[in-house]
Amino acid sequence: MEVNNPDFIKSFPMAAVSINENEMIIFGGETTKTFIFDTRNVSDQGKANVVTSGGLLDNKSRFAFKTDYVCRKFGTIFYAIDSELQIIHTYELSGQDWYSQPISEFGFE
């Protein structure tokens, strides 16, 4: 698919998680931007309309850069672990807000 969103191209996002059967959030990479992709919104020519979301990550994140990442959804909240930078990111879907915290603050070593 072709994506013409310059924010998306510049960001080079490395992680995604399904919101529902048709939508996903895409995040991480070279910027702190978050994107929404609706699979129903693809043209006959294979062009995907990926929308830049209002939610910004607190920190740049290198999800899946050198290691796997884990993302889990509980209700309207996503928890994404950036193993490379040792940060847990929380995304609240309804408010489109990110909160980040180093794993070390949870007492893990």
C-alpha positions as CSV (number, residue, x, y, z in Angstrom):
1,M,0.0,0.0,0.0
2,E,1.1,3.6,-0.6
3,V,0.9,6.1,2.2
4,N,1.1,9.8,1.3
5,N,1.1,11.2,4.8
6,P,4.5,13.1,5.2
7,D,4.3,12.8,9.0
8,F,4.1,9.0,8.7
9,I,6.9,8.8,6.2
10,K,9.2,11.0,8.3
11,S,8.3,9.1,11.5
12,F,9.2,5.6,10.2
13,P,7.0,4.0,12.9
14,M,7.9,0.6,14.1
15,A,4.9,-0.6,16.1
16,A,1.2,-1.1,15.7
17,V,-1.7,-2.5,17.5
18,S,-5.3,-3.2,16.6
19,I,-8.0,-0.9,18.1
20,N,-10.9,-2.9,16.6
21,E,-11.6,-5.1,13.6
22,N,-11.0,-2.2,11.2
23,E,-8.6,0.3,12.8
24,M,-5.1,0.3,14.2
25,I,-2.8,2.8,15.9
26,I,0.7,3.0,14.6
27,F,3.5,4.5,16.6
28,G,7.2,4.7,17.6
29,G,10.1,5.4,15.3
30,E,11.9,8.7,14.6
31,T,9.2,11.0,16.0
32,T,6.7,10.9,18.8
33,K,3.7,11.0,16.5
34,T,0.8,8.5,16.6
35,F,-1.2,7.5,13.5
36,I,-4.6,5.9,13.0
37,F,-5.2,3.6,10.0
38,D,-8.7,2.5,9.1
39,T,-8.4,-0.6,6.8
40,R,-11.8,0.4,5.2
41,N,-10.1,3.6,3.9
42,V,-7.9,2.3,1.1
43,S,-8.4,3.5,-2.5
44,D,-8.8,1.2,-5.4
45,Q,-5.3,2.2,-6.4
46,G,-3.9,0.8,-3.1
47,K,-3.4,4.2,-1.4
48,A,-4.0,4.1,2.4
49,N,-5.3,7.1,4.3
50,V,-3.2,7.1,7.4
51,V,-4.2,10.0,9.7
52,T,-1.9,11.7,12.2
53,S,-3.5,11.5,15.6
54,G,-3.4,14.2,18.3
55,G,-1.7,11.9,20.7
56,L,2.1,12.2,21.1
57,L,4.4,9.8,22.8
58,D,6.3,11.3,25.8
59,N,9.6,10.0,24.4
60,K,10.8,8.6,21.1
61,S,10.5,4.9,21.1
62,R,12.4,2.3,19.2
63,F,9.8,-0.5,19.3
64,A,11.0,-3.7,17.5
65,F,14.3,-2.0,16.7
66,K,16.7,-4.6,18.2
67,T,14.2,-6.6,20.2
68,D,10.5,-7.5,20.1
69,Y,8.0,-5.3,21.8
70,V,4.9,-6.2,23.7
71,C,1.6,-4.4,23.5
72,R,-1.6,-5.3,25.4
73,K,-5.0,-3.7,25.5
74,F,-7.2,-3.6,28.6
75,G,-10.4,-1.8,27.9
76,T,-9.5,1.5,26.3
77,I,-5.9,1.5,27.5
78,F,-2.9,0.1,25.7
79,Y,0.4,-0.8,27.4
80,A,3.4,-1.0,25.1
81,I,6.8,-2.1,26.4
82,D,9.9,-0.7,24.6
83,S,12.5,-3.3,25.4
84,E,15.3,-1.3,23.7
85,L,14.8,1.8,25.8
86,Q,13.4,0.0,28.9
87,I,10.2,2.2,29.0
88,I,6.5,1.3,29.5
89,H,4.2,3.5,27.4
90,T,0.5,3.7,28.2
91,Y,-2.0,5.0,25.6
92,E,-5.5,6.0,26.5
93,L,-7.7,5.5,23.4
94,S,-10.5,7.9,24.2
95,G,-8.3,10.8,25.2
96,Q,-5.5,9.9,22.7
97,D,-3.0,10.5,25.5
98,W,0.4,8.8,26.0
99,Y,2.2,8.4,29.4
100,S,5.7,6.9,29.6
101,Q,7.6,5.6,32.5
102,P,11.0,3.8,32.8
103,I,10.7,0.1,33.8
104,S,13.2,0.7,36.6
105,E,10.6,2.8,38.4
106,F,8.5,-0.3,38.8
107,G,11.4,-1.9,40.8
108,F,12.5,-4.3,38.0
109,E,16.2,-4.6,37.2
